[in-house]
Amino acid sequence: MQEDETGSNSETGNRGLLDGWITRAELAVELAVSMDTLCRWDTRRIGPPSVRAGRKVLYRVESVRAWLHDKENRKAKGRK
């Protein structure tokens, strides 16, 4: 069995410890933005919350959803 960069088992899809977390590369694909954009957002503290584990940056899927929901609410209320 081989593990991918997130430590998940690529043959069974069972993520175990990292279930519910995605990498910066995965989030960039999901949001259709570059990894550099996510890095900039992280530096400016305007992007979704993340954690660093060694060299890896991980995002909790539920936190990303909450961040998107908050952005949606702000726009609906006429704020930036």
C-alpha positions as a Markdown table, in Angstrom:
| # | Residue | x | y | z |
|---|---|---|---|---|
| 1 | Met | 0.0 | 0.0 | 0.0 |
| 2 | Gln | 1.2 | 3.5 | -0.8 |
| 3 | Glu | 0.3 | 6.7 | 0.9 |
| 4 | Asp | -0.2 | 10.0 | -0.9 |
| 5 | Glu | 1.1 | 13.4 | 0.3 |
| 6 | Thr | -1.6 | 13.7 | 2.9 |
| 7 | Gly | -0.8 | 10.4 | 4.4 |
| 8 | Ser | -4.0 | 8.8 | 3.1 |
| 9 | Asn | -4.1 | 5.3 | 1.8 |
| 10 | Ser | -4.4 | 5.8 | -1.9 |
| 11 | Glu | -5.7 | 2.3 | -2.6 |
| 12 | Thr | -8.7 | 2.3 | -0.2 |
| 13 | Gly | -9.3 | 6.1 | 0.1 |
| 14 | Asn | -9.4 | 5.7 | 3.9 |
| 15 | Arg | -7.8 | 8.9 | 5.3 |
| 16 | Gly | -7.9 | 7.9 | 8.9 |
| 17 | Leu | -6.2 | 10.7 | 11.0 |
| 18 | Leu | -6.5 | 13.3 | 8.2 |
| 19 | Asp | -10.2 | 12.6 | 7.5 |
| 20 | Gly | -11.8 | 15.9 | 6.9 |
| 21 | Trp | -8.6 | 17.7 | 6.1 |
| 22 | Ile | -7.3 | 18.7 | 2.7 |
| 23 | Thr | -3.9 | 20.0 | 1.5 |
| 24 | Arg | -3.2 | 23.4 | 0.0 |
| 25 | Ala | -2.9 | 21.8 | -3.5 |
| 26 | Glu | -6.3 | 20.1 | -3.1 |
| 27 | Leu | -7.9 | 23.4 | -1.9 |
| 28 | Ala | -6.4 | 25.3 | -4.8 |
| 29 | Val | -8.0 | 22.9 | -7.2 |
| 30 | Glu | -11.4 | 23.1 | -5.4 |
| 31 | Leu | -11.4 | 26.9 | -5.4 |
| 32 | Ala | -9.8 | 27.2 | -8.9 |
| 33 | Val | -7.0 | 29.5 | -7.5 |
| 34 | Ser | -3.3 | 29.0 | -7.5 |
| 35 | Met | -1.4 | 27.8 | -4.5 |
| 36 | Asp | 0.4 | 31.2 | -4.5 |
| 37 | Thr | -3.0 | 32.9 | -4.0 |
| 38 | Leu | -3.7 | 30.6 | -1.0 |
| 39 | Cys | -0.2 | 31.5 | 0.4 |
| 40 | Arg | -1.0 | 35.2 | -0.1 |
| 41 | Trp | -4.4 | 34.9 | 1.6 |
| 42 | Asp | -2.7 | 33.0 | 4.5 |
| 43 | Thr | -0.1 | 35.8 | 4.9 |
| 44 | Arg | -2.8 | 38.5 | 4.8 |
| 45 | Arg | -5.1 | 36.4 | 7.0 |
| 46 | Ile | -8.0 | 36.8 | 4.6 |
| 47 | Gly | -8.2 | 33.1 | 3.5 |
| 48 | Pro | -9.7 | 30.1 | 5.2 |
| 49 | Pro | -8.0 | 29.0 | 8.5 |
| 50 | Ser | -5.1 | 26.6 | 8.1 |
| 51 | Val | -2.7 | 24.6 | 10.2 |
| 52 | Arg | 0.9 | 23.8 | 9.5 |
| 53 | Ala | 2.2 | 20.3 | 10.2 |
| 54 | Gly | 5.9 | 20.4 | 9.3 |
| 55 | Arg | 6.0 | 21.6 | 5.7 |
| 56 | Lys | 2.4 | 20.7 | 5.0 |
| 57 | Val | -0.4 | 23.2 | 5.2 |
| 58 | Leu | -3.8 | 21.6 | 5.9 |
| 59 | Tyr | -7.3 | 23.0 | 5.8 |
| 60 | Arg | -10.2 | 21.5 | 7.7 |
| 61 | Val | -13.0 | 21.0 | 5.1 |
| 62 | Glu | -15.7 | 22.3 | 7.6 |
| 63 | Ser | -13.6 | 25.4 | 8.3 |
| 64 | Val | -13.3 | 26.2 | 4.6 |
| 65 | Arg | -17.1 | 25.7 | 4.2 |
| 66 | Ala | -17.7 | 28.1 | 7.1 |
| 67 | Trp | -15.3 | 30.6 | 5.6 |
| 68 | Leu | -17.1 | 30.5 | 2.3 |
| 69 | His | -20.5 | 30.8 | 4.1 |
| 70 | Asp | -19.2 | 33.9 | 6.0 |
| 71 | Lys | -18.0 | 35.5 | 2.7 |
| 72 | Glu | -21.4 | 34.8 | 1.2 |
| 73 | Asn | -23.2 | 36.4 | 4.2 |
| 74 | Arg | -20.9 | 39.5 | 4.0 |
| 75 | Lys | -21.6 | 40.0 | 0.3 |
| 76 | Ala | -25.4 | 39.6 | 0.9 |
| 77 | Lys | -25.3 | 42.3 | 3.5 |
| 78 | Gly | -23.5 | 44.6 | 1.1 |
| 79 | Arg | -20.1 | 44.4 | 2.8 |
| 80 | Lys | -16.8 | 43.5 | 1.1 |
